[in-house]
Amino acid sequence: MITWMKKNGATAAISAIVVWSILLTIHGLFETTDVGTVKVEYGDTLWTLAERYKGDMDREEWLLSVKRQNNIYDDRLFVGDELSVPNGQQSVEEIEVATNK
């Protein structure tokens, strides 16, 4: 067994990494979180939006999800932007109504 590991350890490690990457990709493709749309208003930040719409979700998980869904690479938002956001435990209609003031 030790001889096999010395000869094939790198191959086994690379194979494990490839399998793990494939599993993560598949998980991301089939993520079933409901989303709503939020229009950014003056004074909104990712953190204030998280507090308003995250429901039972963890704030960091909600923030990472919003950044990923909207291709946000820093924390800047612009008034008028429309963001797709996970709705936590609220219904999508509640989010849309709350943002269409």
N, CA, C and O atoms as a GROMACS GRO file, in nm:
protein
  404
    1MET      N    1   0.082  -0.119   0.000
    1MET     CA    2   0.000   0.000   0.000
    1MET      C    3   0.086   0.126   0.000
    1MET      O    4   0.058   0.220  -0.074
    2ILE      N    5   0.192   0.129   0.082
    2ILE     CA    6   0.280   0.246   0.088
    2ILE      C    7   0.351   0.264  -0.045
    2ILE      O    8   0.367   0.377  -0.090
    3THR      N    9   0.393   0.156  -0.106
    3THR     CA   10   0.459   0.165  -0.237
    3THR      C   11   0.362   0.221  -0.340
    3THR      O   12   0.400   0.303  -0.423
    4TRP      N   13   0.236   0.175  -0.335
    4TRP     CA   14   0.137   0.226  -0.429
    4TRP      C   15   0.115   0.375  -0.410
    4TRP      O   16   0.104   0.450  -0.508
    5MET      N   17   0.108   0.420  -0.284
    5MET     CA   18   0.089   0.563  -0.254
    5MET      C   19   0.207   0.646  -0.304
    5MET      O   20   0.187   0.756  -0.355
    6LYS      N   21   0.328   0.594  -0.290
    6LYS     CA   22   0.444   0.668  -0.339
    6LYS      C   23   0.438   0.684  -0.490
    6LYS      O   24   0.474   0.789  -0.543
    7LYS      N   25   0.394   0.579  -0.559
    7LYS     CA   26   0.389   0.583  -0.706
    7LYS      C   27   0.267   0.660  -0.757
    7LYS      O   28   0.275   0.726  -0.861
    8ASN      N   29   0.156   0.652  -0.687
    8ASN     CA   30   0.030   0.705  -0.740
    8ASN      C   31  -0.033   0.814  -0.653
    8ASN      O   32  -0.148   0.850  -0.676
    9GLY      N   33   0.037   0.865  -0.556
    9GLY     CA   34  -0.019   0.964  -0.465
    9GLY      C   35  -0.065   1.090  -0.535
    9GLY      O   36  -0.174   1.140  -0.507
   10ALA      N   37   0.016   1.142  -0.627
   10ALA     CA   38  -0.021   1.264  -0.699
   10ALA      C   39  -0.145   1.241  -0.785
   10ALA      O   40  -0.234   1.325  -0.791
   11THR      N   41  -0.150   1.127  -0.852
   11THR     CA   42  -0.265   1.095  -0.936
   11THR      C   43  -0.391   1.083  -0.851
   11THR      O   44  -0.497   1.132  -0.891
   12ALA      N   45  -0.381   1.018  -0.736
   12ALA     CA   46  -0.497   1.004  -0.648
   12ALA      C   47  -0.543   1.140  -0.597
   12ALA      O   48  -0.663   1.166  -0.591
   13ALA      N   49  -0.450   1.227  -0.561
   13ALA     CA   50  -0.486   1.361  -0.512
   13ALA      C   51  -0.554   1.443  -0.621
   13ALA      O   52  -0.655   1.508  -0.595
   14ILE      N   53  -0.500   1.440  -0.740
   14ILE     CA   54  -0.559   1.515  -0.852
   14ILE      C   55  -0.698   1.460  -0.884
   14ILE      O   56  -0.791   1.537  -0.909
   15SER      N   57  -0.713   1.330  -0.882
   15SER     CA   58  -0.844   1.268  -0.908
   15SER      C   59  -0.946   1.312  -0.803
   15SER      O   60  -1.060   1.343  -0.836
   16ALA      N   61  -0.905   1.314  -0.678
   16ALA     CA   62  -0.995   1.357  -0.570
   16ALA      C   63  -1.037   1.502  -0.589
   16ALA      O   64  -1.154   1.536  -0.567
   17ILE      N   65  -0.945   1.588  -0.628
   17ILE     CA   66  -0.976   1.729  -0.651
   17ILE      C   67  -1.074   1.744  -0.767
   17ILE      O   68  -1.168   1.823  -0.759
   18VAL      N   69  -1.052   1.670  -0.874
   18VAL     CA   70  -1.142   1.677  -0.990
   18VAL      C   71  -1.282   1.631  -0.952
   18VAL      O   72  -1.380   1.696  -0.989
   19VAL      N   73  -1.293   1.522  -0.880
   19VAL     CA   74  -1.425   1.472  -0.839
   19VAL      C   75  -1.494   1.573  -0.748
   19VAL      O   76  -1.612   1.600  -0.765
   20TRP      N   77  -1.422   1.630  -0.654
   20TRP     CA   78  -1.478   1.730  -0.563
   20TRP      C   79  -1.527   1.852  -0.642
   20TRP      O   80  -1.636   1.902  -0.613
   21SER      N   81  -1.450   1.898  -0.739
   21SER     CA   82  -1.490   2.013  -0.821
   21SER      C   83  -1.617   1.983  -0.899
   21SER      O   84  -1.706   2.068  -0.909
   22ILE      N   85  -1.627   1.864  -0.954
   22ILE     CA   86  -1.746   1.825  -1.029
   22ILE      C   87  -1.868   1.823  -0.938
   22ILE      O   88  -1.975   1.869  -0.976
   23LEU      N   89  -1.853   1.769  -0.818
   23LEU     CA   90  -1.965   1.764  -0.724
   23LEU      C   91  -2.011   1.904  -0.684
   23LEU      O   92  -2.131   1.930  -0.675
   24LEU      N   93  -1.917   1.995  -0.660
   24LEU     CA   94  -1.953   2.132  -0.625
   24LEU      C   95  -2.025   2.201  -0.740
   24LEU      O   96  -2.121   2.275  -0.718
   25THR      N   97  -1.980   2.177  -0.863
   25THR     CA   98  -2.043   2.236  -0.980
   25THR      C   99  -2.186   2.184  -0.995
   25THR      O  100  -2.278   2.262  -1.020
   26ILE      N  101  -2.204   2.055  -0.980
   26ILE     CA  102  -2.338   1.996  -0.991
   26ILE      C  103  -2.430   2.052  -0.882
   26ILE      O  104  -2.546   2.082  -0.908
   27HIS      N  105  -2.378   2.064  -0.762
   27HIS     CA  106  -2.458   2.120  -0.652
   27HIS      C  107  -2.502   2.262  -0.685
   27HIS      O  108  -2.618   2.298  -0.661
   28GLY      N  109  -2.413   2.343  -0.740
   28GLY     CA  110  -2.446   2.481  -0.776
   28GLY      C  111  -2.549   2.490  -0.886
   28GLY      O  112  -2.632   2.581  -0.886
   29LEU      N  113  -2.548   2.396  -0.979
   29LEU     CA  114  -2.643   2.397  -1.090
   29LEU      C  115  -2.785   2.366  -1.044
   29LEU      O  116  -2.881   2.414  -1.103
   30PHE      N  117  -2.797   2.286  -0.940
   30PHE     CA  118  -2.928   2.243  -0.896
   30PHE      C  119  -2.972   2.312  -0.767
   30PHE      O  120  -3.063   2.264  -0.700
   31GLU      N  121  -2.909   2.423  -0.732
   31GLU     CA  122  -2.948   2.497  -0.613
   31GLU      C  123  -3.091   2.548  -0.633
   31GLU      O  124  -3.122   2.604  -0.738
   32THR      N  125  -3.176   2.528  -0.535
   32THR     CA  126  -3.318   2.557  -0.553
   32THR      C  127  -3.368   2.674  -0.468
   32THR      O  128  -3.487   2.680  -0.436
   33THR      N  129  -3.282   2.764  -0.431
   33THR     CA  130  -3.324   2.878  -0.351
   33THR      C  131  -3.416   2.968  -0.432
   33THR      O  132  -3.383   3.006  -0.544
   34ASP      N  133  -3.532   3.004  -0.374
   34ASP     CA  134  -3.621   3.098  -0.440
   34ASP      C  135  -3.555   3.234  -0.441
   34ASP      O  136  -3.485   3.271  -0.347
   35VAL      N  137  -3.577   3.310  -0.548
   35VAL     CA  138  -3.519   3.442  -0.557
   35VAL      C  139  -3.627   3.545  -0.586
   35VAL      O  140  -3.732   3.513  -0.641
   36GLY      N  141  -3.598   3.667  -0.548
   36GLY     CA  142  -3.683   3.780  -0.578
   36GLY      C  143  -3.596   3.889  -0.638
   36GLY      O  144  -3.475   3.873  -0.651
   37THR      N  145  -3.658   3.998  -0.672
   37THR     CA  146  -3.585   4.111  -0.730
   37THR      C  147  -3.598   4.230  -0.637
   37THR      O  148  -3.708   4.263  -0.590
   38VAL      N  149  -3.486   4.296  -0.610
   38VAL     CA  150  -3.484   4.414  -0.526
   38VAL      C  151  -3.422   4.528  -0.606
   38VAL      O  152  -3.317   4.511  -0.668
   39LYS      N  153  -3.488   4.643  -0.606
   39LYS     CA  154  -3.432   4.761  -0.671
   39LYS      C  155  -3.358   4.842  -0.566
   39LYS      O  156  -3.413   4.877  -0.462
   40VAL      N  157  -3.231   4.872  -0.594
   40VAL     CA  158  -3.147   4.944  -0.499
   40VAL      C  159  -3.193   5.089  -0.491
   40VAL      O  160  -3.208   5.157  -0.592
   41GLU      N  161  -3.214   5.135  -0.369
   41GLU     CA  162  -3.254   5.274  -0.344
   41GLU      C  163  -3.142   5.347  -0.271
   41GLU      O  164  -3.049   5.285  -0.219
   42TYR      N  165  -3.150   5.480  -0.269
   42TYR     CA  166  -3.048   5.561  -0.203
   42TYR      C  167  -3.031   5.515  -0.059
   42TYR      O  168  -3.128   5.500   0.015
   43GLY      N  169  -2.906   5.492  -0.019
   43GLY     CA  170  -2.874   5.452   0.118
   43GLY      C  171  -2.868   5.301   0.138
   43GLY      O  172  -2.824   5.255   0.244
   44ASP      N  173  -2.911   5.223   0.039
   44ASP     CA  174  -2.905   5.078   0.053
   44ASP      C  175  -2.761   5.028   0.045
   44ASP      O  176  -2.681   5.079  -0.034
   45THR      N  177  -2.730   4.930   0.127
   45THR     CA  178  -2.603   4.859   0.120
   45THR      C  179  -2.636   4.710   0.119
   45THR      O  180  -2.749   4.671   0.148
   46LEU      N  181  -2.538   4.629   0.086
   46LEU     CA  182  -2.562   4.485   0.091
   46LEU      C  183  -2.604   4.442   0.231
   46LEU      O  184  -2.689   4.353   0.246
   47TRP      N  185  -2.546   4.504   0.333
   47TRP     CA  186  -2.577   4.465   0.470
   47TRP      C  187  -2.719   4.505   0.508
   47TRP      O  188  -2.789   4.428   0.574
   48THR      N  189  -2.764   4.625   0.469
   48THR     CA  190  -2.901   4.664   0.504
   48THR      C  191  -3.002   4.580   0.427
   48THR      O  192  -3.107   4.546   0.480
   49LEU      N  193  -2.970   4.546   0.302
   49LEU     CA  194  -3.058   4.458   0.225
   49LEU      C  195  -3.064   4.319   0.288
   49LEU      O  196  -3.169   4.257   0.293
   50ALA      N  197  -2.950   4.271   0.336
   50ALA     CA  198  -2.945   4.140   0.401
   50ALA      C  199  -3.034   4.139   0.524
   50ALA      O  200  -3.111   4.045   0.545
   51GLU      N  201  -3.026   4.242   0.606
   51GLU     CA  202  -3.108   4.248   0.726
   51GLU      C  203  -3.256   4.252   0.692
   51GLU      O  204  -3.339   4.199   0.766
   52ARG      N  205  -3.290   4.314   0.580
   52ARG     CA  206  -3.429   4.328   0.540
   52ARG      C  207  -3.484   4.200   0.477
   52ARG      O  208  -3.601   4.167   0.499
   53TYR      N  209  -3.403   4.126   0.400
   53TYR     CA  210  -3.456   4.018   0.318
   53TYR      C  211  -3.400   3.879   0.346
   53TYR      O  212  -3.446   3.782   0.284
   54LYS      N  213  -3.303   3.864   0.435
   54LYS     CA  214  -3.238   3.734   0.452
   54LYS      C  215  -3.327   3.631   0.521
   54LYS      O  216  -3.302   3.511   0.511
   55GLY      N  217  -3.430   3.676   0.589
   55GLY     CA  218  -3.518   3.582   0.660
   55GLY      C  219  -3.438   3.500   0.759
   55GLY      O  220  -3.366   3.555   0.843
   56ASP      N  221  -3.450   3.368   0.750
   56ASP     CA  222  -3.379   3.278   0.842
   56ASP      C  223  -3.239   3.242   0.794
   56ASP      O  224  -3.167   3.170   0.863
   57MET      N  225  -3.200   3.292   0.677
   57MET     CA  226  -3.066   3.260   0.624
   57MET      C  227  -2.958   3.329   0.706
   57MET      O  228  -2.981   3.435   0.764
   58ASP      N  229  -2.842   3.267   0.710
   58ASP     CA  230  -2.725   3.330   0.769
   58ASP      C  231  -2.687   3.451   0.684
   58ASP      O  232  -2.691   3.442   0.561
   59ARG      N  233  -2.650   3.564   0.746
   59ARG     CA  234  -2.620   3.686   0.672
   59ARG      C  235  -2.506   3.665   0.573
   59ARG      O  236  -2.515   3.709   0.458
   60GLU      N  237  -2.399   3.600   0.617
   60GLU     CA  238  -2.284   3.580   0.527
   60GLU      C  239  -2.322   3.493   0.408
   60GLU      O  240  -2.279   3.519   0.296
   61GLU      N  241  -2.402   3.390   0.432
   61GLU     CA  242  -2.449   3.303   0.323
   61GLU      C  243  -2.534   3.384   0.224
   61GLU      O  244  -2.520   3.370   0.103
   62TRP      N  245  -2.622   3.469   0.277
   62TRP     CA  246  -2.708   3.553   0.193
   62TRP      C  247  -2.622   3.649   0.110
   62TRP      O  248  -2.644   3.663  -0.010
   63LEU      N  249  -2.525   3.714   0.175
   63LEU     CA  250  -2.439   3.809   0.103
   63LEU      C  251  -2.360   3.740  -0.009
   63LEU      O  252  -2.352   3.792  -0.120
   64LEU      N  253  -2.303   3.624   0.020
   64LEU     CA  254  -2.227   3.550  -0.083
   64LEU      C  255  -2.317   3.509  -0.198
   64LEU      O  256  -2.276   3.514  -0.314
   65SER      N  257  -2.439   3.468  -0.168
   65SER     CA  258  -2.533   3.428  -0.271
   65SER      C  259  -2.570   3.546  -0.361
   65SER      O  260  -2.574   3.532  -0.483
   66VAL      N  261  -2.595   3.662  -0.301
   66VAL     CA  262  -2.630   3.782  -0.380
   66VAL      C  263  -2.512   3.823  -0.468
   66VAL      O  264  -2.530   3.855  -0.585
   67LYS      N  265  -2.393   3.822  -0.412
   67LYS     CA  266  -2.275   3.858  -0.491
   67LYS      C  267  -2.257   3.762  -0.608
   67LYS      O  268  -2.227   3.806  -0.720
   68ARG      N  269  -2.274   3.633  -0.584
   68ARG     CA  270  -2.256   3.534  -0.689
   68ARG      C  271  -2.364   3.549  -0.797
   68ARG      O  272  -2.333   3.547  -0.916
   69GLN      N  273  -2.489   3.563  -0.756
   69GLN     CA  274  -2.600   3.573  -0.852
   69GLN      C  275  -2.593   3.698  -0.938
   69GLN      O  276  -2.639   3.697  -1.052
   70ASN      N  277  -2.536   3.806  -0.884
   70ASN     CA  278  -2.536   3.934  -0.955
   70ASN      C  279  -2.397   3.976  -1.004
   70ASN      O  280  -2.378   4.089  -1.048
   71ASN      N  281  -2.301   3.884  -0.996
   71ASN     CA  282  -2.163   3.913  -1.039
   71ASN      C  283  -2.109   4.041  -0.975
   71ASN      O  284  -2.054   4.127  -1.042
   72ILE      N  285  -2.126   4.051  -0.843
   72ILE     CA  286  -2.075   4.166  -0.768
   72ILE      C  287  -1.940   4.126  -0.710
   72ILE      O  288  -1.929   4.026  -0.638
   73TYR      N  289  -1.836   4.204  -0.742
   73TYR     CA  290  -1.702   4.169  -0.698
   73TYR      C  291  -1.652   4.258  -0.585
   73TYR      O  292  -1.549   4.228  -0.523
   74ASP      N  293  -1.723   4.364  -0.557
   74ASP     CA  294  -1.692   4.447  -0.441
   74ASP      C  295  -1.824   4.477  -0.372
   74ASP      O  296  -1.924   4.412  -0.402
   75ASP      N  297  -1.827   4.571  -0.283
   75ASP     CA  298  -1.949   4.595  -0.206
   75ASP      C  299  -2.028   4.716  -0.254
   75ASP      O  300  -2.122   4.759  -0.186
   76ARG      N  301  -1.992   4.772  -0.369
   76ARG     CA  302  -2.061   4.892  -0.417
   76ARG      C  303  -2.191   4.856  -0.488
   76ARG      O  304  -2.196   4.765  -0.571
   77LEU      N  305  -2.296   4.931  -0.455
   77LEU     CA  306  -2.424   4.921  -0.523
   77LEU      C  307  -2.457   5.058  -0.580
   77LEU      O  308  -2.409   5.159  -0.530
   78PHE      N  309  -2.537   5.060  -0.684
   78PHE     CA  310  -2.576   5.185  -0.746
   78PHE      C  311  -2.728   5.197  -0.746
   78PHE      O  312  -2.798   5.100  -0.775
   79VAL      N  313  -2.777   5.317  -0.714
   79VAL     CA  314  -2.920   5.342  -0.710
   79VAL      C  315  -2.979   5.304  -0.845
   79VAL      O  316  -2.927   5.340  -0.950
   80GLY      N  317  -3.089   5.230  -0.840
   80GLY     CA  318  -3.156   5.186  -0.961
   80GLY      C  319  -3.119   5.046  -1.005
   80GLY      O  320  -3.190   4.985  -1.085
   81ASP      N  321  -3.006   4.992  -0.954
   81ASP     CA  322  -2.970   4.855  -0.987
   81ASP      C  323  -3.081   4.761  -0.940
   81ASP      O  324  -3.143   4.784  -0.836
   82GLU      N  325  -3.105   4.656  -1.017
   82GLU     CA  326  -3.199   4.552  -0.974
   82GLU      C  327  -3.118   4.428  -0.944
   82GLU      O  328  -3.044   4.378  -1.029
   83LEU      N  329  -3.132   4.377  -0.823
   83LEU     CA  330  -3.056   4.261  -0.778
   83LEU      C  331  -3.147   4.141  -0.761
   83LEU      O  332  -3.259   4.154  -0.711
   84SER      N  333  -3.100   4.025  -0.803
   84SER     CA  334  -3.167   3.900  -0.770
   84SER      C  335  -3.119   3.860  -0.633
   84SER      O  336  -2.998   3.853  -0.608
   85VAL      N  337  -3.212   3.835  -0.543
   85VAL     CA  338  -3.175   3.802  -0.405
   85VAL      C  339  -3.250   3.678  -0.358
   85VAL      O  340  -3.367   3.660  -0.393
   86PRO      N  341  -3.183   3.592  -0.279
   86PRO     CA  342  -3.255   3.481  -0.218
   86PRO      C  343  -3.352   3.537  -0.116
   86PRO      O  344  -3.321   3.637  -0.051
   87ASN      N  345  -3.466   3.476  -0.102
   87ASN     CA  346  -3.569   3.536  -0.018
   87ASN      C  347  -3.576   3.482   0.123
   87ASN      O  348  -3.670   3.514   0.195
   88GLY      N  349  -3.480   3.402   0.166
   88GLY     CA  350  -3.487   3.349   0.302
   88GLY      C  351  -3.618   3.276   0.321
   88GLY      O  352  -3.647   3.184   0.243
   89GLN      N  353  -3.698   3.311   0.419
   89GLN     CA  354  -3.827   3.247   0.442
   89GLN      C  355  -3.943   3.331   0.393
   89GLN      O  356  -4.058   3.291   0.408
   90GLN      N  357  -3.916   3.448   0.335
   90GLN     CA  358  -4.024   3.532   0.284
   90GLN      C  359  -4.062   3.484   0.145
   90GLN      O  360  -3.982   3.419   0.078
   91SER      N  361  -4.183   3.514   0.102
   91SER     CA  362  -4.221   3.477  -0.034
   91SER      C  363  -4.166   3.581  -0.130
   91SER      O  364  -4.138   3.694  -0.091
   92VAL      N  365  -4.151   3.542  -0.255
   92VAL     CA  366  -4.098   3.633  -0.357
   92VAL      C  367  -4.188   3.754  -0.370
   92VAL      O  368  -4.138   3.865  -0.389
   93GLU      N  369  -4.320   3.735  -0.360
   93GLU     CA  370  -4.413   3.848  -0.372
   93GLU      C  371  -4.389   3.952  -0.264
   93GLU      O  372  -4.399   4.072  -0.291
   94GLU      N  373  -4.357   3.907  -0.142
   94GLU     CA  374  -4.330   4.002  -0.034
   94GLU      C  375  -4.210   4.088  -0.066
   94GLU      O  376  -4.212   4.209  -0.041
   95ILE      N  377  -4.106   4.028  -0.122
   95ILE     CA  378  -3.986   4.105  -0.157
   95ILE      C  379  -4.018   4.206  -0.265
   95ILE      O  380  -3.978   4.322  -0.255
   96GLU      N  381  -4.089   4.164  -0.370
   96GLU     CA  382  -4.119   4.255  -0.479
   96GLU      C  383  -4.207   4.370  -0.433
   96GLU      O  384  -4.185   4.484  -0.473
   97VAL      N  385  -4.307   4.343  -0.350
   97VAL     CA  386  -4.394   4.448  -0.299
   97VAL      C  387  -4.315   4.545  -0.214
   97VAL      O  388  -4.335   4.666  -0.223
   98ALA      N  389  -4.226   4.495  -0.131
   98ALA     CA  390  -4.149   4.580  -0.041
   98ALA      C  391  -4.056   4.672  -0.117
   98ALA      O  392  -4.018   4.776  -0.064
   99THR      N  393  -4.017   4.636  -0.240
   99THR     CA  394  -3.919   4.718  -0.311
   99THR      C  395  -3.983   4.807  -0.416
   99THR      O  396  -3.914   4.890  -0.475
  100ASN      N  397  -4.111   4.793  -0.442
  100ASN     CA  398  -4.178   4.874  -0.545
  100ASN      C  399  -4.250   4.992  -0.484
  100ASN      O  400  -4.368   5.014  -0.513
  101LYS      N  401  -4.182   5.067  -0.402
  101LYS     CA  402  -4.245   5.182  -0.334
  101LYS      C  403  -4.260   5.298  -0.429
  101LYS      O  404  -4.310   5.403  -0.390
   0.00000   0.00000   0.00000
